[in-house]
Amino acid sequence: MARPNDELSDDELSSDEHAPGALGYVLVWLALIVLATLTLFASRAVTGGWGLVVALAIAGAKALLVLAFFMHLAGGRPVHRLTFAAAMAFLVLLILGILADVGTRSIASSYVDDMGGRP
Amino acid sequence: MTAPARVPAVQIQYDSLERQHVTARLGMWVFLSSESLLFAGLLALYAAYRLAYPVEFHAASTHANLVIGTVNTYILLTSSLTMALAIHATRRGRRRDTVLLLVATMAMGLTFDVLKAVEYAEHLAEGIAPGGYYTYEGLAAHGAVLYVTLYYLLTGLHALHVTGGLVMLAWLTVRAHRGDFTPGSHIALELGGLYWHLVDLVWIFLWPLLYLIG
């Protein structure tokens, strides 16, 4: 149910309440550096198709850390999370749709021909 | 003559500066969402071509400069920290710290751009150029050209965002220096920080996709 405008809480009016503080920021940064280094090792250790899956999973974790703490989505107004989540949902839909198309074409070479077959 | 202290103006449709800032923050998130969708188009192309040419993409990605790509990853992650700390310093009323942290953020953004330019120069010297300008003979041509072209489009669009961010940071630094931002009112700095973090966010995905797919 919609609330009247003047009932926004102090928390919603100010983003300061949700700021992690200097130490919090440094800890998030440390986690990001550790995860980046982990990606580097994982990309050497895990070969084949799973390498990319692992790398993207770690990238997703890093993205969540940046969004939640540096960009204050954790604890901020829910409408910020909703707005960005909507964009991400469309991004995922677009990529899944394209993968479903390209991945189910029977002959890979017809794809090349469709694209004009650059040398 | 010293300039008078700048009092932030409340637009006529808001009953307070705080409420105006609530709207500004939402507007920024809408903007960042549409920015993400700008990259989504290129990422979707990448997904399609990678699925069609897995072997060629793998081979071509080994020609990306992993050292520069990785150093740039650490640089951008760290610049996100200094950006967040700059806003934190403003909240504590520490103007000098804010300016220093913003300058550090800019220095890292500039280093990122310079390293990126070095990388581009290396590729171009080898003939690894986008589209029809591709002349490198060490790779099976067709899929490799698609990887290389997407590499330039994705990293180029991202580097443009870094460069735009640098201009924005310079403007914010000037404003911070002259005392425009107070602990209770610094929405431009806050929104600028969000933009800089988004640039970091995009690179978090470009790095594994373009440098680590081997």
Chai-1 contact restraints between the chains, C-beta under 6 A:
chainA,res_idxA,chainB,res_idxB,connection_type,confidence,min_distance_angstrom,max_distance_angstrom,comment,restraint_id
A,L13,B,E18,contact,1.0,0.0,6.0,A-B,restraint_1
A,D16,B,R91,contact,1.0,0.0,6.0,A-B,restraint_2
A,A22,B,H88,contact,1.0,0.0,6.0,A-B,restraint_3
A,Y25,B,L81,contact,1.0,0.0,6.0,A-B,restraint_4
A,Y25,B,A84,contact,1.0,0.0,6.0,A-B,restraint_5
A,Y25,B,L85,contact,1.0,0.0,6.0,A-B,restraint_6
A,W29,B,L81,contact,1.0,0.0,6.0,A-B,restraint_7
A,L32,B,L77,contact,1.0,0.0,6.0,A-B,restraint_8
A,A36,B,T73,contact,1.0,0.0,6.0,A-B,restraint_9
A,S43,B,L212,contact,1.0,0.0,6.0,A-B,restraint_10
A,L52,B,I213,contact,1.0,0.0,6.0,A-B,restraint_11
A,A55,B,P208,contact,1.0,0.0,6.0,A-B,restraint_12
A,A55,B,L212,contact,1.0,0.0,6.0,A-B,restraint_13
A,A59,B,I204,contact,1.0,0.0,6.0,A-B,restraint_14
A,A59,B,F205,contact,1.0,0.0,6.0,A-B,restraint_15
A,A59,B,P208,contact,1.0,0.0,6.0,A-B,restraint_16
A,K62,B,I204,contact,1.0,0.0,6.0,A-B,restraint_17
A,A63,B,L201,contact,1.0,0.0,6.0,A-B,restraint_18
A,A63,B,I204,contact,1.0,0.0,6.0,A-B,restraint_19
A,V66,B,H197,contact,1.0,0.0,6.0,A-B,restraint_20
A,V66,B,L201,contact,1.0,0.0,6.0,A-B,restraint_21
A,F70,B,S80,contact,1.0,0.0,6.0,A-B,restraint_22
A,F70,B,A84,contact,1.0,0.0,6.0,A-B,restraint_23
A,F70,B,H197,contact,1.0,0.0,6.0,A-B,restraint_24
A,M71,B,L194,contact,1.0,0.0,6.0,A-B,restraint_25
A,M71,B,H197,contact,1.0,0.0,6.0,A-B,restraint_26
A,H80,B,W29,contact,1.0,0.0,6.0,A-B,restraint_27
A,T83,B,W29,contact,1.0,0.0,6.0,A-B,restraint_28
A,T83,B,V30,contact,1.0,0.0,6.0,A-B,restraint_29
A,T83,B,S33,contact,1.0,0.0,6.0,A-B,restraint_30
A,F84,B,W29,contact,1.0,0.0,6.0,A-B,restraint_31
A,F84,B,S33,contact,1.0,0.0,6.0,A-B,restraint_32
A,A87,B,S33,contact,1.0,0.0,6.0,A-B,restraint_33
A,A87,B,S36,contact,1.0,0.0,6.0,A-B,restraint_34
A,A87,B,L37,contact,1.0,0.0,6.0,A-B,restraint_35
A,L91,B,A40,contact,1.0,0.0,6.0,A-B,restraint_36
A,L94,B,A40,contact,1.0,0.0,6.0,A-B,restraint_37
A,L94,B,A44,contact,1.0,0.0,6.0,A-B,restraint_38
A,I95,B,A44,contact,1.0,0.0,6.0,A-B,restraint_39
A,I95,B,A47,contact,1.0,0.0,6.0,A-B,restraint_40
A,I98,B,A44,contact,1.0,0.0,6.0,A-B,restraint_41
A,I98,B,A47,contact,1.0,0.0,6.0,A-B,restraint_42
A,I98,B,A48,contact,1.0,0.0,6.0,A-B,restraint_43
A,L99,B,A47,contact,1.0,0.0,6.0,A-B,restraint_44
A,V102,B,A48,contact,1.0,0.0,6.0,A-B,restraint_45
A,V102,B,L51,contact,1.0,0.0,6.0,A-B,restraint_46
A,V102,B,A52,contact,1.0,0.0,6.0,A-B,restraint_47
A,G103,B,L51,contact,1.0,0.0,6.0,A-B,restraint_48
A,Y111,B,A52,contact,1.0,0.0,6.0,A-B,restraint_49
A,R118,B,H142,contact,1.0,0.0,6.0,A-B,restraint_50
A,P119,B,A141,contact,1.0,0.0,6.0,A-B,restraint_51
